[in-house]
Amino acid sequence: MPRPERRILALGGGGFTAGPIDAALDDLVLELAARRDPRICFLPTASGDPDEQIARFYATYRDRPCEPSHLSLFRLPDNPVPLAEFLAGQDVVYVGGGSMRNMLAVWRAHNLDAILAACWRRGIVLAGLSAGAMCWFAAGVTRSTGRPEPITGLRLLPGSLSVHRDTQPERMGAFRRAIAAGVLPPGWALDDGVGLVFAEREVERVVGSRPGRVAVRVEREGEEVVAPEPLVAPEPPVPADIREWRAQASARTAGRAARARGRPAGGAGRAAR
C-alpha cells in the first residue's frame, strides 16, 4: 500500500481566529485531508490552552463536515489522554498561535515533537497559524521574549518562516537581517490570511483569502513578492436559529399539504393501517 502524501498548511495569521474573512482557509484545512469527514484536533498549547481560542475553533468547525476535538496539555491531570494513540487517530492536527518558544518547550516535555513528526510521516495533515505555522520549519522568528528573534523549529520543512508580515512589521526587519547574516536559512514571510501548502517538503500552492495580501520569498540576494492564489469564500454557514426556523416552516408546510390530501403528516406508511 503506497504511503499517503505528507501535507502541511502554514498560515501567516488569521484562519479561524479571524472570523468569516478567512472562511476559505478554514475549508482548505479540511480539503487537504484524505477523508471526506476528517477528524480534526486543535492544539492550543502556544497560548496556554485558553478557553476563548478553543471556543472559536469549535464555533468554526462544528458546522463543517468534520469531527472536531482539542487536546489541552495544560489540563492533562484532569483529563488524561494517551497522546500518541489519540493523535494517530486524527486526520488533521491544527496548531494555534501564541508563543513558539513556550509551545516547543511544553511539547518536548510531553514528547509531542516526536509524536507530531510521526503523525506527519504517516500522512496526517499538519496545519497551523503564526507560531503553529513556523514550528514545522527549520527556523522562524518569535516574539516570545518581546522583541523578534530567530528560533529553531521542528525541521519537518526546509528553510524558515516569518509570520504577520503586514501587521507586525518589526518581525520582517529581524527576518531580513538574520537571513543576510546567515543566522537563518532563506525562507518565506507571510501576511495574515496567506498560506503555504506543502506536499512532502515542497511548496505546492501559495493561497490567500484576503485581497492585497502577499507572500514574500526572502533570499540572501534579494526578495520576490508572490501573489497568492485567491481562494473563493464559501457561503456563510446558516445560523442555528435560522436553521431551526426553516425546519419548523418546512414541517408546517408538510402538515398543511398532508391535511389537504386527507391524511396525517408523516407519509404513506402511517396512513396505511
Summary of the structure (lengths in Angstrom):
residues: 273
radius of gyration: 22.3
end to end distance: 53.7
largest distance: 85.1
contacts: 895
relative contact order: 0.15
helix: 37%
strand: 24%
